[in-house]
Amino acid sequence: MQSQPTNATQAKDRNYMQLGHSLARMSRAIAQTADLCELMKVNLDAMRVLAASHAAQFMTVAMELNPDDTEDEPRE
């Protein structure tokens, strides 16, 4: 004689199934977060290079527009 699953057993099985689905969603979210962190690292490296380039351009233009006064004065 087989016994029918009780309501408690069905509820437990349903909860385990929901837990499995939640863990799968969380795993996908963590993988997506890892991918986004890697992309952010690449973007930050690119921003660092761009900032250095802009700083060099700014310093070059500043030197051209504001030459040192010591170059204009005669030396003794």
C-alpha positions in Angstrom: 0.0 0.0 0.0 1.4 3.3 -1.1 0.8 6.4 1.0 -0.1 9.6 -0.6 2.3 12.6 -0.1 1.1 14.8 2.7 0.5 18.5 2.4 3.7 19.1 4.4 5.7 16.9 2.1 4.3 18.7 -1.0 5.0 22.1 0.6 8.6 21.0 1.4 9.1 19.8 -2.2 7.7 23.1 -3.5 10.0 25.1 -1.2 13.0 23.1 -2.4 12.0 23.7 -6.0 11.7 27.4 -5.4 15.0 27.4 -3.6 16.6 25.7 -6.6 15.2 28.3 -8.9 16.3 31.2 -6.7 19.8 29.8 -6.5 19.9 29.5 -10.3 18.8 33.1 -10.7 21.4 34.2 -8.1 24.1 32.3 -9.9 23.2 34.1 -13.2 23.1 37.4 -11.5 26.6 36.8 -9.9 28.0 35.8 -13.3 26.5 38.9 -14.9 28.0 41.0 -12.1 31.4 39.5 -12.7 31.2 40.3 -16.4 30.2 43.8 -15.6 33.1 44.2 -13.2 35.5 43.0 -15.9 34.0 45.5 -18.3 34.4 48.3 -15.7 38.0 47.4 -15.2 38.7 47.7 -19.0 36.8 51.0 -19.1 38.7 52.4 -16.1 42.0 51.5 -17.7 40.9 53.3 -20.9 39.8 56.3 -18.8 43.3 56.4 -17.1 45.0 56.4 -20.5 42.7 59.1 -21.8 43.2 61.2 -18.7 47.0 61.0 -19.0 46.7 62.0 -22.7 44.5 64.9 -21.9 46.8 66.0 -19.1 49.8 66.0 -21.5 47.8 67.9 -24.1 46.8 70.5 -21.5 50.4 71.0 -20.3 51.6 71.3 -23.9 49.0 74.0 -24.7 49.7 75.8 -21.4 53.4 75.9 -22.2 52.7 77.3 -25.7 50.2 79.9 -24.5 52.1 80.9 -21.3 55.8 80.8 -22.0 58.2 81.2 -19.1 59.2 84.8 -18.5 62.8 83.7 -17.8 63.2 83.0 -21.5 62.5 86.7 -22.4 64.9 88.2 -19.9 68.6 88.5 -20.8 71.0 86.5 -18.7 73.7 88.2 -16.8 
